[in-house]
Amino acid sequence: MQTVPTSNATDPDPRIRIIALGDELLAGIGDARALGWLGRAVASEQGARNRIDVFTSALPGESSASLADRWDDEVQRRMDQSAQSDGSIDHRIVLAMGRADVGAGLSLARSRLNLAKVLDGLERLRIPAFVVGPPPSSDPGITQGVRELSGAFEDVCSRRRIPYVDLVSGLVGHEQWESDVARAPGDHPGQTGYGLMAWLVLHGGFGSWLGTSS
């Protein structure tokens, strides 16, 4: 009796669903191409086998306190519980931390606690997180506060072994960044600045975290 050969085909890779939370820079405000840094970073990792969907929830002027209050509801609304259970969708969270804590006068201790609350909640849900820190401001005084804030966020992530991209250190004093922000009507970049942010994110281990590149 002739046997039917078995197939060596493997199941397709699970689809990746990125749920991204952050402020107006996450939405790419001021970008003529409407991609922002996240759209550029994802496009670089997207491929035939790397199927990535992005569900973004950006809130203008987002502080860490606001993020700590809303993250759970926003994530739950964008999750596919059944697909997470059967492994057909690999859920991932990107947190884009903004500069609003500086203007709001939040203490570094409070900012740390707010981010820790979100990350610990995601750990309980077993959803991997990738955190991107705030970029420098066109105002040197604000930028100094952002440096301290970014350092606090980085420490929270380091203690939990969660990847963190320090944008302020990578962009402060960068000629192209500063000229791009200076041309914008608000304290945000244009195409060049978002491209620089995406470059730092990609070189900060974004592809390795997604599992789409080494």
matplotlib code that plots the C-alpha trace (Angstrom):
import matplotlib.pyplot as plt

x = [0.0, 1.4, 1.8, 0.9, 4.0, 3.7, 4.1, 7.2, 5.4, 5.5, 2.9, 3.3, 4.9, 2.4, 1.2, 2.7, 0.4, 2.0, -0.1, 1.6, 0.7, 2.2, 1.9, 1.6, 5.1, 4.0, 1.3, 3.9, 2.6, 4.3, 5.5, 4.7, 4.8, 2.4, 4.7, 6.3, 9.2, 7.1, 5.8, 9.4, 10.7, 8.0, 8.3, 12.0, 11.1, 8.1, 8.6, 7.0, 7.3, 7.2, 3.5, 3.2, 0.0, 0.1, -2.7, -1.7, -3.3, -1.7, -2.9, -1.6, 0.4, 0.5, 2.2, 3.3, 0.3, -2.1, -0.5, -0.7, -4.4, -5.4, -3.0, -5.0, -8.2, -6.4, -4.5, -7.4, -9.5, -6.8, -6.0, -7.3, -7.7, -8.4, -5.5, -3.2, -4.3, -3.8, -0.5, -1.7, -1.0, 2.1, 1.1, 3.7, 3.5, 5.5, 5.5, 6.5, 7.2, 6.8, 8.1, 4.9, 6.0, 8.6, 6.0, 3.5, 6.0, 5.8, 8.6, 11.0, 9.9, 6.3, 7.3, 9.2, 6.2, 3.9, 6.0, 6.7, 2.9, 2.4, 5.3, 4.4, 0.8, 2.1, 4.3, 1.2, -0.4, 2.7, 3.0, 6.6, 7.2, 9.6, 10.0, 11.2, 12.2, 11.4, 13.4, 15.1, 13.1, 14.0, 14.1, 17.4, 15.8, 13.2, 15.8, 17.7, 14.6, 14.0, 17.5, 16.7, 13.3, 14.8, 17.4, 14.6, 12.7, 15.8, 16.5, 12.9, 13.3, 16.8, 15.6, 13.0, 15.3, 13.0, 14.6, 14.8, 15.9, 17.4, 16.4, 17.5, 21.1, 21.2, 19.6, 20.7, 23.2, 22.6, 22.7, 20.1, 17.7, 18.0, 17.6, 14.6, 12.9, 13.7, 11.8, 8.7, 5.9, 5.7, 8.2, 8.3, 10.4, 9.6, 10.6, 14.3, 13.8, 11.4, 13.9, 16.6, 14.3, 13.5, 17.2, 17.9, 14.9, 16.1, 19.7, 18.3, 17.2, 13.7, 14.1, 15.7, 12.8, 10.3, 12.2, 12.2, 16.0, 19.1]
y = [0.0, 3.4, 5.8, 9.5, 11.7, 14.0, 17.7, 19.5, 22.8, 24.7, 27.0, 30.6, 32.9, 34.6, 38.1, 40.8, 43.3, 46.4, 48.5, 51.8, 54.4, 57.9, 61.6, 63.6, 62.7, 59.1, 60.3, 62.0, 65.5, 67.9, 65.0, 65.8, 62.1, 61.3, 58.4, 59.6, 57.6, 54.6, 54.2, 54.5, 51.9, 49.5, 49.9, 49.0, 45.7, 44.8, 42.0, 38.9, 36.9, 39.7, 40.8, 43.7, 45.6, 48.8, 50.1, 53.5, 55.5, 58.9, 61.6, 65.2, 66.3, 62.7, 62.6, 59.4, 60.0, 60.0, 56.9, 55.1, 55.8, 54.8, 52.1, 49.1, 50.0, 51.1, 47.8, 45.6, 47.3, 46.6, 43.0, 39.9, 37.6, 34.4, 35.1, 35.7, 32.4, 30.3, 32.1, 33.4, 37.0, 38.0, 41.1, 43.8, 47.1, 50.3, 53.1, 56.5, 58.5, 62.3, 65.4, 66.5, 65.4, 68.3, 71.0, 69.4, 69.6, 65.9, 64.7, 62.1, 59.7, 60.0, 59.6, 56.5, 55.0, 55.8, 54.0, 51.1, 50.7, 50.3, 47.9, 45.7, 45.5, 44.5, 41.9, 40.4, 40.2, 38.7, 41.2, 42.4, 46.1, 48.4, 51.9, 55.0, 58.0, 61.7, 63.7, 67.0, 70.3, 73.4, 75.1, 74.2, 74.6, 72.0, 69.7, 69.6, 68.4, 65.9, 64.5, 63.8, 62.4, 60.1, 58.9, 58.0, 56.1, 54.3, 53.1, 51.8, 49.8, 48.6, 47.1, 45.1, 44.2, 46.1, 47.7, 51.5, 54.0, 57.3, 59.8, 62.9, 61.8, 60.7, 63.9, 66.8, 68.9, 67.1, 69.8, 68.2, 67.6, 71.2, 72.8, 70.7, 71.5, 75.2, 75.2, 73.7, 75.9, 73.8, 72.0, 69.0, 67.8, 67.4, 64.6, 64.8, 64.7, 61.8, 60.0, 60.5, 59.2, 56.1, 55.5, 55.6, 53.2, 50.8, 50.9, 50.5, 46.9, 47.3, 44.5, 42.2, 42.9, 42.1, 39.1, 40.4, 41.0, 40.3]
z = [0.0, -1.0, 1.8, 1.5, 2.2, 5.1, 4.5, 5.8, 5.7, 9.0, 10.4, 9.4, 11.9, 14.2, 13.2, 15.4, 16.9, 18.3, 20.7, 21.1, 23.8, 24.1, 23.3, 20.2, 19.0, 18.8, 16.3, 14.2, 14.6, 12.2, 9.9, 6.3, 5.5, 8.5, 9.5, 12.7, 14.2, 14.8, 11.3, 10.0, 12.4, 11.7, 8.0, 8.3, 10.1, 8.0, 5.5, 3.8, 7.0, 9.4, 9.4, 11.8, 12.6, 14.6, 16.9, 18.2, 21.0, 21.2, 23.7, 23.3, 26.3, 27.7, 31.1, 32.9, 35.4, 32.5, 31.0, 34.3, 34.5, 31.0, 29.8, 31.0, 29.3, 26.1, 25.9, 26.6, 23.9, 21.3, 22.3, 20.7, 23.6, 21.7, 19.2, 22.1, 23.7, 20.6, 19.6, 16.2, 17.3, 19.2, 21.2, 22.0, 23.7, 22.8, 25.4, 24.0, 27.1, 26.6, 28.2, 29.9, 33.4, 33.3, 32.6, 35.0, 37.8, 38.6, 40.9, 39.5, 42.2, 41.0, 37.3, 38.2, 40.1, 37.2, 34.6, 37.1, 37.5, 33.7, 33.2, 36.2, 34.8, 31.4, 33.1, 34.8, 31.3, 30.0, 27.2, 26.3, 26.5, 24.6, 26.1, 24.2, 26.2, 25.5, 23.0, 23.8, 23.7, 21.8, 25.2, 26.9, 30.4, 29.5, 28.0, 31.3, 33.0, 30.2, 30.8, 34.4, 33.6, 30.9, 33.4, 35.9, 33.2, 32.1, 35.6, 36.0, 32.7, 33.6, 36.9, 34.9, 32.0, 29.6, 26.5, 26.7, 24.1, 25.5, 22.8, 24.6, 24.9, 21.3, 19.9, 22.2, 20.3, 17.1, 14.3, 12.1, 15.0, 16.3, 12.9, 12.2, 15.5, 15.0, 11.7, 13.2, 14.6, 17.8, 20.0, 17.7, 14.7, 11.0, 8.7, 9.4, 13.2, 13.0, 10.8, 13.5, 16.2, 14.2, 13.6, 17.3, 18.0, 15.3, 16.7, 20.2, 19.6, 18.1, 15.6, 18.1, 20.5, 17.8, 16.7, 13.1, 12.9, 14.9]

ax = plt.figure().add_subplot(projection="3d")
ax.plot(x, y, z, "-o")
ax.set_aspect("equal")
plt.show()
